[in-house]
Amino acid sequence: MSEDEKSRILLLEDDISLAEGLCYSLQKNGYTVETAESVQEAKALLLRKQYDLLLLDVTLPDGTGFQVCEAVRGQGNQVPIIFLTASDEEMNVIRGLDSGGDDYIGKPFKLGELLSRVRALLRRAGIAREETRQGKETYISCGDIQIDLAGSRVFLRGEKLELTQIEYRLLCLLVRAGGRVVTREIIFEELWDGSGNFVDDNTLSVYIRRLREKVEKDPSRPEHLITARGFGYCWQEVQA
């Protein structure tokens, strides 16, 4: 595979030893990797180059990875973003999702887990682009929600929703099921390429709760996103 064909990853990490190890492992797995040690350096690289995925540490000498993510999303760039958090504390997770991140992984993590998350996000981003090019299904309407697949946009009662990539894919998966229960196992397979052994129920619960906060009038009494206890989740059509 030529350098032009390899997926390009920007790694923002100020721990030099960790950055070197991750860079080596990612390159061994077929990716082109560039590194930055500060928010300023990452922003400068992003102004000059295009990347297929960003790996962003949270705590940096001159700011946070959240700031880089917000700047990228503010420019309309939907490149997949994974946060490398010092812990999986919920506040860090929520802040990362709110800033526009697609996924997160708590340190310390296994290399296999990181590679699985990277592959899943790159694969999904590639599929979305290919489906748009081939002119496949471009629109889904279900009650009071409309999904523009070509533009990766969702409208609820006419209002555009701001969703992360995983929230968007989760919503599409549930709506397409047409009221049928989607099991946790299927969700893990579709969203993380079967790396369910790396994604626990708490992680999925965070995404479900965040999605409910965006689509439900009262998240504590959901009308759309219904839990099938012990099995998974289903999307219930609600008329506008």
C-alpha positions in Angstrom: 0.0 0.0 0.0 1.4 3.4 -1.0 1.6 6.3 1.4 -1.2 8.0 -0.5 -3.5 5.1 0.1 -2.9 4.9 3.9 -5.3 6.5 6.3 -3.7 9.6 7.9 -3.9 10.0 11.7 -3.0 13.0 13.8 -1.9 12.0 17.3 -2.0 14.7 19.9 -0.2 13.5 23.0 2.4 15.3 25.2 3.7 12.1 26.9 6.6 11.5 24.5 7.1 7.8 25.5 3.4 7.0 25.0 3.3 9.0 21.7 6.3 7.1 20.3 4.9 3.8 21.2 1.5 4.6 19.7 3.0 6.0 16.6 5.1 2.9 16.1 2.2 0.6 16.6 -0.2 2.5 14.4 2.4 2.7 11.6 3.0 -1.1 11.9 -0.7 -1.5 11.4 -0.7 0.4 8.1 -1.4 4.0 9.1 0.4 7.2 8.4 0.8 9.0 11.7 1.9 12.6 12.5 2.3 13.7 16.1 1.7 17.0 18.0 2.6 17.7 21.7 0.4 20.8 22.2 -2.9 22.4 21.2 -1.1 25.1 19.3 1.0 22.5 17.3 -2.1 20.4 16.5 -4.1 23.4 15.3 -1.2 24.5 13.1 -1.0 21.0 11.5 -4.8 20.9 11.0 -4.6 24.2 9.1 -2.1 22.8 6.6 -3.1 19.1 6.2 -6.1 16.8 6.0 -6.4 13.8 8.3 -8.7 10.7 8.3 -8.8 10.5 12.1 -7.7 12.4 15.1 -6.5 10.9 18.4 -6.6 13.6 21.0 -5.2 13.5 24.6 -7.4 15.6 27.0 -4.8 17.3 29.2 -2.1 19.2 27.4 0.5 21.9 28.4 -1.4 24.7 26.7 -5.0 23.6 26.9 -7.1 20.5 26.2 -8.0 18.2 23.4 -11.6 19.4 23.8 -10.4 22.8 22.4 -8.9 21.2 19.3 -12.1 19.2 18.8 -14.3 22.2 19.1 -12.2 24.2 16.6 -12.3 21.3 14.1 -16.1 21.0 14.4 -16.5 24.7 14.3 -15.0 24.6 10.8 -17.5 22.0 9.7 -14.9 19.2 9.6 -16.5 15.8 10.5 -13.2 13.9 10.7 -13.6 11.0 13.2 -12.2 12.0 16.7 -11.2 9.7 19.5 -10.3 11.1 22.9 -7.5 9.5 25.0 -8.7 10.2 28.5 -6.7 9.8 31.7 -9.7 8.0 33.2 -13.1 7.0 32.1 -14.8 9.4 34.5 -18.2 10.3 33.2 -17.5 14.1 33.3 -14.6 13.7 30.9 -16.6 11.4 28.7 -19.6 13.8 28.5 -17.3 16.8 27.9 -15.7 15.0 25.0 -19.0 14.0 23.5 -20.3 17.6 23.9 -17.3 19.1 22.2 -18.0 16.9 19.1 -15.9 13.8 19.8 -17.0 10.4 18.4 -15.5 8.0 20.8 -13.2 7.8 23.9 -10.8 5.3 25.4 -9.6 5.5 29.0 -5.9 5.2 29.9 -4.4 2.7 30.5 -5.7 0.9 27.5 -4.8 -2.2 25.5 -3.4 -1.6 22.0 -5.9 -4.0 20.6 -8.7 -1.9 22.0 -7.4 1.3 20.4 -6.8 -0.3 17.0 -10.3 -1.8 17.1 -11.8 1.6 17.8 -9.7 3.3 15.1 -10.7 0.6 12.5 -14.3 0.9 13.3 -14.5 4.7 12.9 -12.4 4.7 9.7 -14.5 1.9 8.3 -17.8 3.7 9.1 -16.6 7.0 7.7 -15.5 5.3 4.5 -18.8 3.5 4.1 -20.7 6.7 4.5 -18.6 8.4 1.8 -19.0 5.5 -0.6 -22.7 5.2 -0.2 -23.1 8.9 -0.9 -20.9 8.6 -4.1 -23.0 5.6 -5.3 -26.3 7.4 -4.7 -27.7 4.8 -2.3 -30.5 5.5 0.1 -30.2 9.1 1.0 -33.2 9.9 3.2 -35.1 8.2 6.1 -38.3 9.5 7.6 -39.9 8.0 10.7 -42.7 10.0 12.4 -41.3 13.2 13.7 -37.7 12.5 12.8 -36.0 12.8 9.4 -32.4 11.6 8.6 -30.5 13.1 5.6 -28.0 10.3 5.0 -26.2 12.1 2.2 -25.5 15.1 4.5 -25.3 13.1 7.7 -27.9 15.4 9.2 -30.8 14.7 11.5 -34.0 16.8 12.0 -36.4 16.3 14.9 -39.7 18.2 14.5 -37.9 20.3 11.9 -35.0 21.2 14.2 -31.5 20.1 13.3 -29.8 17.9 16.0 -26.1 18.2 16.8 -25.0 14.6 17.1 -21.5 12.9 17.3 -20.7 10.3 14.7 -21.4 7.4 17.1 -24.7 9.0 18.2 -25.7 9.5 14.6 -24.8 5.9 13.6 -26.7 4.6 16.7 -29.7 6.6 15.8 -29.7 5.4 12.2 -29.3 1.8 13.3 -32.3 2.0 15.6 -34.5 3.9 13.2 -33.8 1.5 10.4 -34.8 -1.4 12.6 -38.4 -0.2 12.2 -39.5 -0.7 15.8 -37.7 -4.0 16.3 -35.4 -4.5 19.3 -31.7 -4.1 18.4 -29.6 -6.2 20.8 -26.5 -4.9 22.6 -24.5 -7.4 20.6 -25.7 -6.0 17.3 -25.0 -2.5 18.4 -21.4 -3.4 19.4 -20.9 -5.1 16.1 -22.3 -2.3 14.0 -20.7 0.6 15.9 -17.4 -0.9 17.0 -16.9 -3.7 14.5 -17.6 -6.4 17.0 -15.2 -5.1 19.6 -17.8 -5.6 22.3 -15.1 -7.1 24.5 -13.6 -3.6 24.6 -16.8 -1.7 25.1 -18.7 -2.3 28.4 -22.4 -1.7 29.1 -21.5 1.5 30.9 -20.0 3.0 27.8 -23.1 2.1 25.7 -25.3 3.5 28.5 -23.6 6.8 28.3 -24.2 7.1 24.5 -27.9 6.0 25.0 -28.4 8.6 27.7 -26.7 11.4 25.7 -28.8 10.5 22.6 -32.0 10.6 24.8 -31.1 14.0 26.0 -31.1 15.2 22.4 -34.2 13.4 21.0 -36.6 13.2 24.0 -38.8 15.9 25.4 -38.4 14.3 28.8 -35.3 11.9 28.8 -36.5 10.4 32.1 -39.6 9.2 30.3 -38.5 8.4 26.8 -41.0 8.1 24.0 -38.6 7.3 21.1 -35.6 5.4 22.5 -37.0 2.6 24.5 -35.0 0.1 26.6 -35.8 -3.6 26.2 -34.4 -4.7 29.6 -32.0 -7.6 29.2 -31.9 -7.4 25.4 -31.2 -4.0 24.0 -33.0 -0.9 22.6 -35.6 0.0 20.0 -36.9 3.1 18.3 -40.5 3.9 18.6 -42.2 6.1 16.0 -43.8 9.3 17.4 -45.9 11.5 15.1 -45.0 15.2 14.8 
